Amino acid sequence: MASELVFGLQAREELDEAGLIMARAYENYDYVTLYFPDMEKSRKGLQIFMRCVLKANYGKADLLAVHRDGKLVARATLEAPNFKKPSAFQYIIHGFWRVYLNTKWSEINGFIAMDENASKPCHDFQKLGPDIWYLSMLEVDPSAQGQGVGSQFLTYIEEYVRERGGKQLALFTNSRENLAFYSKRGYEVFHECEIEHNGRKIGSWSMKKNGEVKEPQKIRNLNQALDKLRGEIDTVAPHDCMSLNFEIFEQVQVEKLLNNRSVIILDTALRGKFFNFPHNRI
Ligand SMILES: CC(C)(COP(=O)(O)OP(=O)(O)OC[C@H]1O[C@@H](n2cnc3c(N)ncnc32)[C@H](O)[C@@H]1OP(=O)(O)O)[C@@H](O)C(=O)NCCC(=O)NCCS
């Protein structure tokens, strides 16, 4: 039987390991090699860079992790709508200066400038609403790629965002494989451009997904349970009519359904009304 993936928040003690996964995952990524053509020489600097970025963002961004058999296999950085970038000082205290000792100044400075530019469409897009999240990084350790980890992680991330009131999730990517990966999972391109450096060009696609496109597992379970009970709904009197926010409602119900096998179900067609069902029918 395949080992179970455990999703959750990144522990501080694992930031070094997470930085190594990032460095390994991006080693052959055009976005990185465009500015660091000699990977042998840049590898150490990139590892320090990734660790530093993670440490400076710890407690600011939402750092998520996936474990399998107790081992970290994937990680992601999510920027909430109210995310505040770490200051230059925070990068310095986390050892950013060491990056300069291990890479060429021109390479690292060029990379940072390119990254600011490439992420701008997503950052601008985030300003359009109070409920837009930005997935700034997602990496699966190369040894675990191609086994469904990234897909399941993305589903978890979307659910995580939705549970926190997020309505849209934005991200950008720079490879055609990833473009296909995200397109297949319901993301659409809202901005497209090319990045050019030293005669090499790569694509940059900013993508977004609306909250309703992905039906999170919990909502799916609720809807499946409702479908089973639909025929019996008329026989049960509405328990209570309340005018709470629909979404909060929905989440409360789903939580109860999953955690306590609750008997209270919100019928999405009869918005705002509760019905009691015997425990054993769910
Ligand atoms: C892109 C990435 C997160 C996908 O995670 P994953 O666990 O390999 O993905 P899954 O196994 O769930 O799905 C594999 C799908 O992605 C595609 N894919 C893209 N890059 C891949 C890679 N390096 N290895 C395997 N599959 C890859 C496969 O073709 C496959 O397509 P399918 O949906 O038609 O089956 C992961 O490959 C990765 O970390 N890559 C390097 C870092 C990166 O590019 N991060 C994203 C930046 S936007």
The ligand as an SDF file (V2000), in Angstrom:
LIG
                    3D

 48 50  0  0  0  0  0  0  0  0999 V2000
    5.9640   20.7830  -10.9040 C   0  0  0  0  0  0  0  0  0  0  0  0
    5.9190   19.8960   -9.6700 C   0  0  0  0  0  0  0  0  0  0  0  0
    5.5240   20.6850   -8.4190 C   0  0  0  0  0  0  0  0  0  0  0  0
    4.8820   18.7850   -9.9090 C   0  0  0  0  0  0  0  0  0  0  0  0
    4.8750   17.9150   -8.8140 O   0  0  0  0  0  0  0  0  0  0  0  0
    4.8800   16.3230   -9.0570 P   0  0  0  0  0  0  0  0  0  0  0  0
    4.7500   15.6500   -7.7370 O   0  0  0  0  0  0  0  0  0  0  0  0
    6.0430   15.9720   -9.8740 O   0  0  0  0  0  0  0  0  0  0  0  0
    3.5300   16.2210   -9.9100 O   0  0  0  0  0  0  0  0  0  0  0  0
    2.5260   14.9960  -10.0460 P   0  0  0  0  0  0  0  0  0  0  0  0
    3.2460   13.7050   -9.9290 O   0  0  0  0  0  0  0  0  0  0  0  0
    1.3550   15.2140   -9.1750 O   0  0  0  0  0  0  0  0  0  0  0  0
    2.0150   15.2430  -11.5130 O   0  0  0  0  0  0  0  0  0  0  0  0
    2.8910   15.0830  -12.5340 C   0  0  0  0  0  0  0  0  0  0  0  0
    2.3720   15.8560  -13.6970 C   0  0  0  0  0  0  0  0  0  0  0  0
    3.1840   17.0190  -13.8150 O   0  0  0  0  0  0  0  0  0  0  0  0
    3.9770   16.9080  -14.9820 C   0  0  0  0  0  0  0  0  0  0  0  0
    5.3320   17.2900  -14.5520 N   0  0  0  0  0  0  0  0  0  0  0  0
    5.7970   18.5310  -14.6410 C   0  0  0  0  0  0  0  0  0  0  0  0
    7.0550   18.5620  -14.2350 N   0  0  0  0  0  0  0  0  0  0  0  0
    7.3780   17.3230  -13.8290 C   0  0  0  0  0  0  0  0  0  0  0  0
    8.5540   16.7020  -13.3040 C   0  0  0  0  0  0  0  0  0  0  0  0
    9.6900   17.3920  -13.1450 N   0  0  0  0  0  0  0  0  0  0  0  0
    8.5190   15.3960  -12.9550 N   0  0  0  0  0  0  0  0  0  0  0  0
    7.3890   14.6820  -13.1460 C   0  0  0  0  0  0  0  0  0  0  0  0
    6.2620   15.2030  -13.6500 N   0  0  0  0  0  0  0  0  0  0  0  0
    6.2570   16.5020  -13.9970 C   0  0  0  0  0  0  0  0  0  0  0  0
    3.8480   15.5040  -15.4760 C   0  0  0  0  0  0  0  0  0  0  0  0
    3.8560   15.5000  -16.8770 O   0  0  0  0  0  0  0  0  0  0  0  0
    2.5100   15.0540  -14.9200 C   0  0  0  0  0  0  0  0  0  0  0  0
    1.4990   15.3850  -15.8060 O   0  0  0  0  0  0  0  0  0  0  0  0
    0.0200   14.7690  -15.7520 P   0  0  0  0  0  0  0  0  0  0  0  0
   -0.7710   15.6460  -14.8780 O   0  0  0  0  0  0  0  0  0  0  0  0
   -0.4390   14.8250  -17.1530 O   0  0  0  0  0  0  0  0  0  0  0  0
    0.1150   13.3900  -15.1800 O   0  0  0  0  0  0  0  0  0  0  0  0
    7.2800   19.1830   -9.4140 C   0  0  0  0  0  0  0  0  0  0  0  0
    7.5960   18.4150  -10.5380 O   0  0  0  0  0  0  0  0  0  0  0  0
    8.4200   20.1250   -9.0880 C   0  0  0  0  0  0  0  0  0  0  0  0
    8.6520   20.4190   -7.9080 O   0  0  0  0  0  0  0  0  0  0  0  0
    9.1780   20.5720  -10.1070 N   0  0  0  0  0  0  0  0  0  0  0  0
   10.3460   21.4190   -9.9070 C   0  0  0  0  0  0  0  0  0  0  0  0
   10.0320   22.7680   -9.2640 C   0  0  0  0  0  0  0  0  0  0  0  0
    8.9250   23.4900   -9.9860 C   0  0  0  0  0  0  0  0  0  0  0  0
    8.9100   23.5780  -11.2130 O   0  0  0  0  0  0  0  0  0  0  0  0
    8.0030   24.0300   -9.2040 N   0  0  0  0  0  0  0  0  0  0  0  0
    6.8640   24.7490   -9.7220 C   0  0  0  0  0  0  0  0  0  0  0  0
    7.2220   26.1470  -10.0260 C   0  0  0  0  0  0  0  0  0  0  0  0
    5.8270   27.0260  -10.6640 S   0  0  0  0  0  0  0  0  0  0  0  0
  1  2  1  0
  2  3  1  0
  2  4  1  0
  2 36  1  0
  4  5  1  0
  5  6  1  0
  6  7  2  0
  6  8  1  0
  6  9  1  0
  9 10  1  0
 10 11  2  0
 10 12  1  0
 10 13  1  0
 13 14  1  0
 14 15  1  0
 15 16  1  0
 15 30  1  0
 16 17  1  0
 17 18  1  0
 17 28  1  0
 18 19  1  0
 18 27  1  0
 19 20  2  0
 20 21  1  0
 21 22  1  0
 21 27  2  0
 22 23  1  0
 22 24  2  0
 24 25  1  0
 25 26  2  0
 26 27  1  0
 28 29  1  0
 28 30  1  0
 30 31  1  0
 31 32  1  0
 32 33  2  0
 32 34  1  0
 32 35  1  0
 36 37  1  0
 36 38  1  0
 38 39  2  0
 38 40  1  0
 40 41  1  0
 41 42  1  0
 42 43  1  0
 43 44  2  0
 43 45  1  0
 45 46  1  0
 46 47  1  0
 47 48  1  0
M  END
$$$$
